Amino acid sequence: MTTITSIDPSLYLSNQPKTREPSSELGKDEFLKLLIAQMQNQNPMNTMDESEFIAQMASFSSLEQMTNMSNSMELLVNNQLVSPAIQYSHMIGETVNYRTFDKETGRETGVESGKIISVSQQDGWAVFHLENGEKIYADTVIEVGASGEETDNQSENEVTDPSENEEGEE
């Protein structure tokens, strides 16, 4: 059983714009059309000079190659800017709090802290490599900066040798 669907009236040729906007740029398609029209309408008794024709084709080929190279460079730059490793490279040296998960059940087990020493990319995602040997995805980070718990532990562990204590020498 076939069903007939309605057709969008904006697609009818009668509803398409009848005026063409002129462009100041001459693209490769326009160049080829112009060259073909020139060849078709030339005087048979005085044909176009071969060297002029070859020069025009060389100019066209050179222009097309420069356009292709420009597009390739633009694509390369855009890919570099979008790379997760580059996007998150400013995080190196930062301390982060991140969620930890049980590998068997996938449930969240808690929050840990670590300092980022490098950033890599895996399957299109940024991966932080931490001082403690852990590798975590950027989306598991819940806080950037030293946590209160880590700061307390650091202050307790800072003075371990009594000879380093400035107040007394016990």
N, C-alpha and C positions, 0 to 999 in steps of 0.2 A: 504494500500500500504506500503510495507516495503522497506527500503533503506539499502543498504549495505555500511557500513563505513569501512575505511581502518584500519588495525590493526598495532599498533606500533611494528616495527620489533625488538625493543630492548626487548620486552616481550617474544620472542621465546625462548624455552629452549636451542636451539643450540647457542644462543647469550649470555647465562648466563655464568658467570665465572666458569671454571671447577676446579679450585684449591680452596682449603679451607684454610683460614688463621687460624693457630693454636692460641688458646687462653691459657693464663697462668692461667685463673680462671676456677674453677670447679663449675658450677651452679647447681641448683637443678635438672634440666632436665638431665644434664650429669651424675649426681650422681645416679639418678634413673635408667638410661640406663646401667650404669656400674654395679649396684647392680643386675639388672635383668639378664644381661649377665653372671655375676658371678654365679647366682643361676641356670641358664640354663646349664652352662658348668661345673658344679661341678661333682665330681666323685660320682656316686650313692652308692659306697661302703663306701665312706668316706665323708659324707655330711658336710655342713658348721655347725659349732657349733652354737646352738640357742642363746647362750649368746652373741656371737660376732655379730650375725645378729641383735639382739635387741639393742645392743650398737650402731651399725651403724645407725639404724633407729632413736634412741634417739638423736644422734648427728645431723642427718639430720633435725629432727623436731626442735631442738634447734636453728640450723642455720637459718632455714626458719623463725622462730618467731623473731629472732634478725634482720633479713633482713626486715621483715614487720614493726617492731618497728622503725627501722632506716628510712624507707621510710615515715612513719607517722610523725616522728619528723621533717624530712626535709620539708614535706608539711606544717606542722604547722608553722615552722619558715618562710617559704616563704609567707604564708598567712598573718602573722604578719607584715612582711616587706612591703607588698603591701597595707595594710590597709590605706585608705586615712586619717583617723584620726591620725595615726602615722606619715604618710608622712608630714602632715602639722602642726604637734605639735610644731615645731620650730617657728611658726608664733605667738604663744601666747605672748601677750604684745606688738605686733607691731600695729601701726596705719596704716590703709589701706583706700584708696579711692576706691569706688565701684559704679557701675552703679545701678540706681534705675529704676524700671519699674512700669507702671500703671497696677494694677491687673486686670482691666476690658479689656483694649485694648492690653496689652502686650507691649506697646511702651515704649521706654526709656524716662524717665522723667528728668534725670539729674545725677549728681554725688554727693555722700555724703561721709563723712569720719567717721570712728569709730575705736575704739581700740578693738582688739580681746582679749576676756577673756577666751575662751575655744574653742575646736574643737571637733565636733562629726561627725558621719557618717550617711547618710541617702540615701538609695537606691544605695549604692556604691559610693556616692559623698561626698566630704568633706564639712561640714557646719561650718561656723565661727559664734560663738556667740559673739556679740559685747556688749560693755558697755551700749550703748543706748537701749538695749533690742532687737535690730534687729538680725535676723538670715539670713545670706547670703551664697550662694554657692561660693566656691573658684573661680569658673570661672567668677564671676562677678567682681572680683578685677582687677583694672586697674593700681594701683600704691601702692607700699609698702613704708611706711615712712610718716612722717608728711607732709601734703600739705602746700603750701604757704598760702592758705586762713586760715587754722586752726592755723598756726603759728601767723598770724596777729591778729586773734581773741584772741588768748591766751595772746599776749603781751598787748592788750588793756584791757583785763580783769584781768591781774595780779595785778595791783595797783589800787584797788578800794577804799581803806581807805587812806585819806591823811596822817594819822598819821604813816603809813608804809613808806611813801616817805622819803628817806634819805636826799634829798636836802633841804627841808623846812618843817616847822611845821605849816601849815595853816589850 
